[in-house]
């Protein structure tokens, strides 16, 4: 047997086997760090699946809320009243044979009241269906104001002749099924014929449309009420008043239909949201409810006191009061998911540092299981929030996840100190994350600071690590 044959035949002279070499390579700190990063990226897949689940549950909640609103009343908008006046034009047309035909053409103008005063008292309650709820209200609305005299003078600049015998008051109400009483009309303090349903030849734009240029019939709505007014009253000017009992949900919007408009709203709801073109001048919010007041002068509206055409102005330029739900947990869970990768990275860094300091290796499968436990936290948070609310649900889910992961990592590393250290990191992280979710205005700043502190701590605790493993003995 030759020397070469002896060397090839003796197993004792071989180097480390292939599996042993690969295992040693995978234990290198640098390789383990890269592997943790890959695992973190792969966890994006279950995170996106959880996000899809949250969106599905939120859509389900919207569908149930729509069912509640259909049975009670939708988001309500009050626009008006306006004085609708037909304008008559005498036109003639000559045919090709020279025959002249004469006809009358009718167009509409909307006169706005000189003053408009709206007072609304909302009685709000949470209406539940299954595990979902929607804030609904009954609004006792008092509307009063005055139309100025001699409207013919104001209409002189318009094309056509006004026909006050066919003029009428018209007001848009977004969901007419929410009206819960007859709307009795008072003219100069005297009761006249109550309002009738419909807006006859007048329309309003659907929500989200800002002007009446190039709109289709689908974009228009004629849900509202109208009432007749005597010609003599119109010519000398008149005051009006009406009471309205109106059911609605989630939001009440009022258009500044008067040349000068004032609005006062009170409700037994502690979480109002003021939006729209005009915000309240004064507001008072307490645990028992809120009060808010608006005054919109003529110049601030940016619209003339006469509107030509059959479409009401101010379809979107409204004063809007939203009844904010006390816990919008679907939005909060979605916002929490936005920080999931950073949160998983923080926990993985903590486990990695504990592994390096303790000398006990943590297998990549155990990192995967830890990451999945962190993802399960969001499912647990979603399920609990639907039943007990976001705050209690977050507390239970965070405590359960913290105990599970800290106990698991402590057992893997065989170190009670490591488990307690990780429990501290998780507890602080969940606490900070909760504060970030509650303070939306500071979420970006807090997230940036947390990321900076995380990477700074990682750099500090790993500053003496031999990432390449060159210092390891064979």
Number of C-alpha atoms within 10 A of each C-alpha: 5 7 8 8 9 11 12 12 11 9 9 8 10 10 9 9 8 9 9 11 11 11 10 11 15 16 16 16 19 16 15 18 16 11 15 19 15 11 18 20 13 13 19 14 11 13 21 12 11 19 19 13 14 22 16 13 16 17 13 13 19 15 13 19 21 16 15 21 21 15 11 18 24 24 18 23 22 21 24 26 26 23 24 28 25 24 23 16 15 11 10 11 11 10 9 7 6 8 9 10 10 11 9 10 12 14 17 20 23 26 25 25 26 19 20 26 19 20 18 22 18 24 16 20 15 13 16 14 13 6 10 17 17 23 22 25 27 22 25 17 18 16 19 20 21 19 24 18 15 12 17 15 9 13 17 11 8 14 12 17 17 22 14 21 14 14 22 22 20 28 27 28 25 25 19 20 17 23 18 14 10 13 20 17 23 17 19 14 11 10 13 15 13 16 19 16 16 20 22 15 13 23 23 25 25 15 13 9 16 13 14 17 7 7 11 9 9 8 15 18 19 21 19 26 21 23 22 18 20 14 15 11 15 21 15 12 17 18 20 19 21 19 18 17 18 23 26 28 27 21 20 24 23 22 24 31 31 26 22 20 21 18 20 19 20 19 22 19 23 18 18 21 13 19 14 16 14 18 18 19 10 11 15 11 16 11 9 10 17 18 20 19 16 19 19 21 15 18 10 11 19 8 13 13 17 18 17 19 17 18 21 25 26 21 23 20 18 21 22 22 20 18 22 17 17 13 13 13 21 20 14 17 21 20 16 17 19 12 13 19 17 16 22 21 20 22 22 21 19 20 23 21 17 24 18 15 13 14 10 13 13 18 12 15 10 13 20 17 13 22 22 15 16 22 21 17 18 24 18 17 23 25 16 19 23 17 12 12 17 21 15 14 19 24 15 16 21 23 15 13 23 23 16 17 21 24 18 16 24 21 13 17 19 13 16 14 14 24 25 16 17 23 22 14 17 23 17 12 16 20 14 14 19 17 13 19 19 12 12 13 10 13 16 12 12 18 16 12 11 18 16 12 13 19 13 12 16 16 12 10 14 16 10 8 14 13 15 12 15 9 9 8 5 4
